[in-house]
Amino acid sequence: MADPGGYWPRPWTCEDGGPRRLGAPAGQGGPAIRPGERLVLAAVRDTAGTGMLIRREPGELYALRHELPNRPQGRPVRAWVERLDPLTLERIGSSARLPGGPFWPGGLAAHACGDLQLVFGHWAHRLSPSLEVLASHRLPVERPHNSFVVLDGGELVTKDCDAPFGLEPSTMSVLDPISLMPVAPALALPEPSIARLASDGTHVIAVGTTQVFRITLDRAAGRLVLDGAWRPRYGPAPDRSYGWDPVLSDDHVFWMDNGRNATDATMLGSGSAPGPVRLWWARHDDDAARSVVISGLPYGTESNPPGWDPVGRVVVAYDAGNAVLRAWRMTGDELEPLWRRDGFAHAGHLILHPDTRELVVQDWQGAVPPALVRRVTRPALSALARVPAARRAAGRAGGGDRLVVLDLDTGEEKASCVVPSPAQAYLFPAPGFRRDVYYQSLTTIARAEVV
């Protein structure tokens, strides 16, 4: 399964390891943890307002940062990019503060042209590897844009999202990678799309609130084209909410639903719709959508993609609201149960290593107050999150987040360590440059290594 060609040709140059969102670092082996070896915390840094970690050349580690918002889609905030020491995680370079807009986590990638591309709020920016601003473009819709994908021709495709509400239809834009100016008119999707985009380099997949869309760039005609013949429908239903990020295998598209939630420091107990969260899939050549429940528990939720192992044909999905992590093996077009971990509070993006059969996940250890207490105290906790000393104290006292390596085929634990993060990880980690892994939450970056 070849990676699309619009990215810098190194492992993990964008979120989820590539625009297919497999979560697998192509061209890099896993940590290969042997009996008797441990995973230990090697570095940790308080970094409130971090969205993701990506890599470029060996030793080049970048973090997408942003100012702390008062609430999702609240007052405008700015973003910036930091280069980090790959061992200590200390900042060794930073861009200027860049125009952003209403907050929702954006995206960062190392482009095939050699530069870094950034989409945050309603702005796109191009930076040099030394983090000088080379170009900027204000996007046509005033809502936040939740990242982008790069086509094989190098163009950036992005869209706005009315998150977390899911009421206003989304608009898709396609930009030249050097000037960041539009290369085609913006395309209005038929409905809102909260999920991030995925792409195989030619087609772009967008999960709407009731159906899934496939879009291509017709370069000769200078326009984006919405496929009218392929639209897998997965909703609506009274007890379920919208889907999140899709994953593209050679044959299928996978996604999960029930994405509406009221998360704070953790996604446990945060589901808004009363039904169980489901894993969905459809063939690229057949838009009949199929699904399976993940936990079967009420008020299930998630906000990220599942994982796909192209070697063993293993699908990994989770119910972050009820702390259930599951895997299936795909045979033909059907899923066969493989393993299940109950009481395992994973919520973030996955890292899969098909070569060493390892799965990198997180398991939140912090307390979960009753729903009423969470609602009442949320404003105060949000204010405290702006105070570094309060964040560090909460991380030490609250139990933190376990970084765990599981056997991909059995679900058995191979190694773990605790990260003193006051918030659960539900954004974008990255594999390390050797036998290590980078943890990332909204408040904390950490590096764990095998010893």
C-alpha positions as CSV (number, residue, x, y, z in Angstrom):
1,M,0.0,0.0,0.0
2,A,2.0,3.0,-1.3
3,D,1.7,6.4,0.5
4,P,0.4,9.3,-1.5
5,G,3.2,11.3,-3.0
6,G,2.5,14.9,-2.0
7,Y,4.4,14.6,1.3
8,W,8.1,14.8,2.3
9,P,9.4,11.2,1.7
10,R,10.1,10.3,5.4
11,P,8.1,8.5,8.0
12,W,5.4,10.4,9.9
13,T,5.5,13.7,8.1
14,C,1.8,14.4,8.9
15,E,-0.9,13.4,11.4
16,D,-1.7,9.6,11.5
17,G,1.4,8.8,9.5
18,G,-0.2,9.7,6.1
19,P,-3.5,10.9,4.6
20,R,-4.9,7.4,4.5
21,R,-4.9,7.7,8.3
22,L,-3.6,4.1,8.8
23,G,-1.7,5.1,11.9
24,A,1.3,3.1,10.6
25,P,4.7,4.8,10.0
26,A,5.7,3.6,6.5
27,G,9.4,2.8,6.2
28,Q,10.0,2.6,10.0
29,G,9.9,-0.5,12.2
30,G,8.3,-0.7,15.6
31,P,10.0,-0.8,19.0
32,A,10.0,-4.6,19.0
33,I,9.8,-4.9,22.8
34,R,11.3,-8.1,24.1
35,P,10.6,-10.0,27.3
36,G,12.3,-8.3,30.2
37,E,12.4,-4.9,28.5
38,R,10.5,-1.9,29.9
39,L,9.0,1.4,28.6
40,V,10.3,4.3,30.7
41,L,9.5,8.0,30.7
42,A,12.6,9.7,29.3
43,A,11.4,13.3,29.0
44,V,8.2,15.3,29.8
45,R,7.3,18.9,29.0
46,D,4.3,21.1,30.0
47,T,3.0,22.4,26.7
48,A,-0.6,23.6,27.1
49,G,-2.1,24.3,23.7
50,T,-0.5,21.6,21.6
51,G,-2.3,20.0,18.7
52,M,0.1,17.5,17.1
53,L,3.7,16.3,16.6
54,I,5.2,15.5,13.2
55,R,8.6,14.7,11.8
56,R,10.6,15.7,8.7
57,E,14.2,14.6,8.4
58,P,15.8,12.4,11.1
59,G,16.0,14.4,14.3
60,E,13.6,17.1,13.1
61,L,10.6,17.1,15.4
62,Y,7.9,19.8,15.1
63,A,4.9,20.6,17.4
64,L,1.8,22.6,16.3
65,R,0.9,25.0,19.1
66,H,-1.9,27.4,19.7
67,E,-3.2,29.9,22.2
68,L,-5.7,28.6,24.8
69,P,-9.2,29.3,23.7
70,N,-12.0,30.2,26.1
71,R,-14.2,27.6,24.4
72,P,-14.4,25.8,21.1
73,Q,-15.1,28.3,18.3
74,G,-14.8,31.1,20.8
75,R,-12.6,34.2,20.6
76,P,-10.0,34.0,17.8
77,V,-6.6,32.5,18.7
78,R,-3.2,32.4,17.0
79,A,-1.1,29.3,16.2
80,W,2.7,28.8,15.9
81,V,5.1,25.9,15.2
82,E,8.0,24.9,17.4
83,R,11.0,22.7,16.6
84,L,11.8,20.4,19.5
85,D,15.0,18.6,20.6
86,P,14.1,15.0,19.8
87,L,15.5,13.7,23.1
88,T,14.8,16.4,25.7
89,L,11.7,18.0,24.0
90,E,13.0,21.4,24.7
91,R,12.2,24.1,22.2
92,I,15.1,24.9,19.8
93,G,13.2,27.0,17.4
94,S,9.8,28.7,16.9
95,S,7.8,30.5,14.2
96,A,6.1,33.8,14.8
97,R,2.6,33.8,16.2
98,L,0.4,33.3,13.1
99,P,-3.2,34.4,12.4
100,G,-5.6,31.7,13.2
101,G,-9.3,32.3,14.0
102,P,-12.0,30.5,16.0
103,F,-10.4,27.5,17.6
104,W,-10.5,23.9,16.6
105,P,-7.4,21.7,16.3
106,G,-5.8,22.3,13.0
107,G,-3.1,20.5,11.1
108,L,0.6,20.5,10.1
109,A,2.6,18.5,7.5
110,A,6.0,18.4,5.8
111,H,5.2,18.8,2.1
112,A,7.1,17.3,-0.8
113,C,8.4,20.7,-1.7
114,G,10.4,20.7,1.5
115,D,8.4,23.2,3.5
116,L,5.9,22.9,6.3
117,Q,2.3,23.5,5.6
118,L,-0.1,24.6,8.3
119,V,-3.9,25.1,8.4
120,F,-5.4,26.5,11.6
121,G,-8.6,28.4,12.1
122,H,-9.4,30.1,8.7
123,W,-5.8,30.5,7.7
124,A,-3.2,28.5,5.7
125,H,0.5,29.2,6.1
126,R,3.7,27.8,4.5
127,L,6.9,27.8,6.6
128,S,10.5,26.9,5.9
129,P,12.1,24.1,7.9
130,S,13.7,26.8,9.9
131,L,10.2,28.2,10.6
132,E,10.2,31.4,8.5
133,V,6.8,32.4,7.1
134,L,6.9,32.0,3.3
135,A,3.2,32.5,2.4
136,S,-0.2,32.9,4.0
137,H,-3.7,32.8,2.8
138,R,-7.0,33.6,4.5
139,L,-9.6,30.8,3.7
140,P,-13.1,31.8,2.5
141,V,-15.2,30.5,5.4
142,E,-14.8,32.1,8.9
143,R,-15.2,28.8,10.7
144,P,-12.2,26.8,11.8
145,H,-10.7,24.3,9.3
146,N,-9.7,21.0,10.9
147,S,-6.4,20.3,9.0
148,F,-5.9,19.2,5.4
149,V,-4.6,16.5,3.1
150,V,-2.1,16.8,0.2
151,L,-2.9,15.3,-3.2
152,D,-0.3,13.5,-5.3
153,G,-0.1,16.7,-7.4
154,G,0.9,18.6,-4.3
155,E,-2.3,20.6,-3.8
156,L,-3.7,21.1,-0.3
157,V,-7.3,20.2,0.3
158,T,-9.0,21.6,3.4
159,K,-12.5,22.2,4.7
160,D,-14.2,24.1,7.5
161,C,-16.0,22.3,10.3
162,D,-18.9,23.5,12.5
163,A,-17.6,21.6,15.5
164,P,-18.8,20.5,17.9
165,F,-22.3,21.5,16.7
166,G,-22.6,19.9,13.3
167,L,-25.3,22.3,12.0
168,E,-23.7,24.3,9.1
169,P,-22.6,22.6,5.9
170,S,-18.9,22.5,5.2
171,T,-17.0,24.1,2.3
172,M,-14.0,22.5,0.7
173,S,-11.0,24.5,-0.7
174,V,-8.0,23.4,-2.7
175,L,-4.8,25.4,-2.6
176,D,-1.6,25.7,-4.5
177,P,1.2,24.4,-2.2
178,I,3.6,27.4,-2.9
179,S,1.3,30.4,-3.1
180,L,-1.5,28.9,-1.0
181,M,-3.9,30.6,-3.4
182,P,-7.0,28.6,-4.6
183,V,-6.6,26.5,-7.7
184,A,-10.3,25.9,-8.1
185,P,-13.5,27.4,-6.7
186,A,-14.5,26.3,-3.2
187,L,-17.0,23.4,-3.1
188,A,-20.0,23.4,-0.8
189,L,-20.7,19.9,0.7
190,P,-24.3,18.8,1.0
191,E,-24.1,18.7,4.8
192,P,-21.8,19.4,7.7
193,S,-18.6,17.4,8.1
194,I,-16.9,17.4,11.5
195,A,-14.4,14.6,10.6
196,R,-11.0,15.3,9.2
197,L,-10.4,14.4,5.6
198,A,-8.6,11.4,4.3
199,S,-7.1,10.8,0.8
200,D,-5.4,8.2,-1.4
201,G,-3.6,11.0,-3.3
202,T,-6.4,11.2,-5.9
203,H,-9.7,10.9,-4.1
204,V,-10.6,12.8,-0.9
205,I,-13.0,11.2,1.5
206,A,-15.2,13.4,3.8
207,V,-17.5,11.9,6.5
208,G,-20.6,14.0,6.8
209,T,-23.1,13.9,9.5
210,T,-25.3,11.3,7.7
211,Q,-23.3,10.1,4.7
212,V,-19.8,9.8,3.3
213,F,-18.6,11.8,0.3
214,R,-15.8,11.2,-2.3
215,I,-14.3,14.3,-4.1
216,T,-11.7,14.6,-6.8
217,L,-9.9,17.5,-8.3
218,D,-10.5,17.8,-12.1
219,R,-7.3,19.8,-13.0
220,A,-8.3,20.2,-16.6
221,A,-11.6,21.8,-15.7
222,G,-10.2,23.6,-12.7
223,R,-12.9,22.3,-10.2
224,L,-13.6,19.9,-7.4
225,V,-16.0,17.2,-8.3
226,L,-18.4,15.5,-5.9
227,D,-19.1,11.8,-6.7
228,G,-22.8,11.4,-7.0
229,A,-22.8,7.6,-7.4
230,W,-20.9,6.7,-4.2
231,R,-22.4,8.0,-0.9
232,P,-22.4,5.5,1.9
233,R,-25.2,6.4,4.3
234,Y,-24.9,5.7,8.0
235,G,-27.5,8.0,9.6
236,P,-29.3,9.8,11.0
237,A,-30.7,7.9,13.9
238,P,-32.3,9.4,17.1
239,D,-29.8,7.7,19.4
240,R,-26.6,8.3,17.4
241,S,-24.5,11.3,16.3
242,Y,-22.1,12.2,13.6
243,G,-19.0,10.2,12.5
244,W,-15.3,11.2,12.7
245,D,-12.1,10.7,10.7
246,P,-12.1,8.0,8.0
247,V,-9.4,5.5,7.3
248,L,-8.7,4.2,3.8
249,S,-7.5,0.7,3.1
250,D,-7.0,-0.6,-0.5
251,D,-10.6,-1.9,-0.5
252,H,-12.6,-0.1,2.2
253,V,-13.3,3.1,4.1
254,F,-13.6,2.7,7.9
255,W,-15.1,5.3,10.3
256,M,-16.8,5.5,13.7
257,D,-19.9,7.4,14.7
258,N,-21.4,8.9,17.9
259,G,-18.8,11.6,17.8
260,R,-20.8,14.3,19.7
261,N,-19.6,14.6,23.3
262,A,-18.9,17.0,26.1
263,T,-15.3,16.1,26.8
264,D,-13.1,18.0,29.3
265,A,-10.0,16.6,30.9
266,T,-11.1,13.1,29.8
267,M,-13.6,11.6,27.3
268,L,-14.8,9.0,29.8
269,G,-18.5,9.5,30.5
270,S,-18.7,12.4,28.0
271,G,-21.0,10.9,25.3
272,S,-24.0,13.0,24.3
273,A,-26.1,10.5,22.3
274,P,-27.6,7.6,24.2
275,G,-26.8,4.9,21.7
276,P,-23.6,2.7,21.5
277,V,-20.8,3.8,19.3
278,R,-20.4,1.8,16.1
279,L,-17.6,1.0,13.7
280,W,-18.6,1.5,10.0
281,W,-17.1,0.4,6.7
282,A,-17.9,0.5,3.0
283,R,-16.1,-0.7,-0.1
284,H,-14.6,1.8,-2.5
285,D,-16.6,0.2,-5.3
286,D,-19.9,-0.3,-3.4
287,D,-21.5,2.3,-1.2
288,A,-23.5,-0.1,1.0
289,A,-22.5,0.8,4.6
290,R,-22.0,-2.0,7.2
291,S,-21.4,-1.6,10.9
292,V,-20.7,-3.4,14.2
293,V,-21.1,-2.1,17.8
294,I,-17.8,-1.5,19.5
295,S,-18.8,-1.9,23.2
296,G,-22.6,-2.2,23.1
297,L,-22.7,0.2,26.0
298,P,-25.0,3.4,26.1
299,Y,-23.6,6.9,25.6
300,G,-20.6,5.6,23.7
301,T,-18.4,8.2,22.0
302,E,-15.1,8.9,20.3
303,S,-13.6,11.7,18.2
304,N,-10.8,10.1,16.1
305,P,-10.2,7.4,13.4
306,P,-10.0,3.7,13.9
307,G,-6.8,1.9,12.9
308,W,-6.0,-0.4,10.0
309,D,-3.2,-3.0,9.8
310,P,-2.7,-3.8,6.1
311,V,-0.5,-6.9,6.9
312,G,-2.7,-8.8,9.3
313,R,-5.9,-7.1,8.1
314,V,-6.7,-6.0,11.7
315,V,-9.1,-3.2,12.5
316,V,-8.8,-1.5,15.8
317,A,-11.6,0.7,17.3
318,Y,-12.7,2.0,20.7
319,D,-15.4,3.5,22.8
320,A,-13.7,6.3,24.6
321,G,-16.8,7.2,26.6
322,N,-17.0,3.7,28.2
323,A,-13.3,2.6,28.1
324,V,-13.5,-0.3,25.7
325,L,-10.8,-1.1,23.1
326,R,-11.4,-3.8,20.5
327,A,-9.9,-5.4,17.4
328,W,-11.3,-7.5,14.6
329,R,-9.7,-9.3,11.7
330,M,-11.2,-8.6,8.2
331,T,-12.0,-11.6,6.1
332,G,-13.4,-10.5,2.7
333,D,-15.9,-7.8,3.6
334,E,-16.7,-9.1,7.1
335,L,-15.2,-8.5,10.5
336,E,-14.3,-11.4,12.9
337,P,-13.8,-10.5,16.6
338,L,-10.2,-10.8,17.6
339,W,-9.8,-9.3,21.1
340,R,-11.4,-6.9,23.5
341,R,-10.1,-4.9,26.5
342,D,-12.7,-3.6,28.9
343,G,-11.8,-0.9,31.4
344,F,-9.1,0.4,29.0
345,A,-9.6,4.2,28.6
346,H,-8.1,4.9,25.2
347,A,-9.3,8.0,23.4
348,G,-6.5,9.3,21.1
349,H,-5.0,8.5,17.7
350,L,-3.4,5.1,17.3
351,I,0.1,4.1,16.2
352,L,0.3,0.7,14.6
353,H,3.5,-1.2,13.7
354,P,2.5,-4.0,11.3
355,D,6.1,-5.3,11.1
356,T,6.5,-5.9,14.9
357,R,2.8,-6.5,15.5
358,E,2.6,-3.7,18.1
359,L,-0.1,-1.2,18.9
360,V,0.6,2.1,20.8
361,V,-2.3,3.4,22.8
362,Q,-3.1,5.3,26.0
363,D,-5.1,4.3,29.1
364,W,-6.3,7.2,31.2
365,Q,-5.8,6.8,35.0
366,G,-7.4,10.0,36.3
367,A,-10.5,10.2,38.3
368,V,-13.9,10.9,36.6
369,P,-16.2,13.1,38.6
370,P,-20.0,12.7,38.3
371,A,-21.6,14.4,35.3
372,L,-23.2,17.2,37.4
373,V,-19.9,18.0,39.1
374,R,-18.1,18.1,35.8
375,R,-20.6,20.6,34.3
376,V,-20.5,22.9,37.4
377,T,-16.7,22.9,37.7
378,R,-15.8,23.0,34.0
379,P,-15.4,26.8,33.8
380,A,-13.1,26.8,36.9
381,L,-11.0,23.9,35.6
382,S,-10.7,25.6,32.3
383,A,-9.3,28.7,34.0
384,L,-6.9,26.7,36.1
385,A,-5.6,25.0,32.9
386,R,-4.1,28.3,31.9
387,V,-1.8,28.2,35.0
388,P,1.3,26.1,34.5
389,A,1.8,25.3,38.2
390,A,-1.8,24.1,38.4
391,R,-1.4,21.9,35.3
392,R,1.7,20.3,36.7
393,A,0.1,19.7,40.1
394,A,-3.0,18.2,38.5
395,G,-0.8,15.8,36.5
396,R,1.0,14.6,39.6
397,A,-2.1,14.2,41.7
398,G,-4.6,13.0,39.1
399,G,-3.1,9.7,38.1
400,G,-2.0,10.8,34.6
401,D,-2.2,8.8,31.4
402,R,-0.6,5.5,30.7
403,L,1.3,5.1,27.5
404,V,0.9,1.4,26.5
405,V,2.3,-0.9,23.9
406,L,0.0,-3.9,23.1
407,D,0.4,-7.0,21.0
408,L,-1.6,-6.1,17.9
409,D,-2.9,-9.7,17.4
410,T,-3.8,-10.6,21.0
411,G,-4.3,-7.3,22.8
412,E,-1.9,-8.4,25.6
413,E,0.2,-5.7,27.2
414,K,3.9,-5.7,26.3
415,A,5.0,-2.5,28.2
416,S,3.7,0.7,29.7
417,C,4.7,3.9,31.6
418,V,2.7,6.7,33.2
419,V,2.8,10.2,31.8
420,P,1.9,12.9,34.4
421,S,-0.5,14.7,32.0
422,P,-3.5,16.5,33.6
423,A,-5.5,15.8,30.4
424,Q,-6.2,12.6,28.6
425,A,-4.5,12.2,25.2
426,Y,-7.0,12.5,22.4
427,L,-4.9,14.2,19.7
428,F,-1.8,13.3,17.7
429,P,1.2,11.4,19.0
430,A,4.2,10.3,16.9
431,P,6.7,7.4,16.8
432,G,10.2,8.3,17.8
433,F,13.4,8.2,15.8
434,R,14.6,5.1,17.5
435,R,13.0,2.7,20.0
436,D,10.9,5.4,21.5
437,V,7.5,7.1,21.1
438,Y,6.2,10.6,21.6
439,Y,3.1,11.1,23.7
440,Q,1.0,14.2,23.2
441,S,-2.1,15.7,24.9
442,L,-3.5,19.2,25.0
443,T,-1.3,19.9,28.0
444,T,1.7,17.7,27.8
445,I,4.4,16.3,25.5
446,A,6.5,13.3,26.6
447,R,9.0,10.8,25.3
448,A,9.1,7.2,26.4
449,E,11.8,4.8,25.4
450,V,12.5,1.1,25.6
451,V,15.2,-0.1,28.0
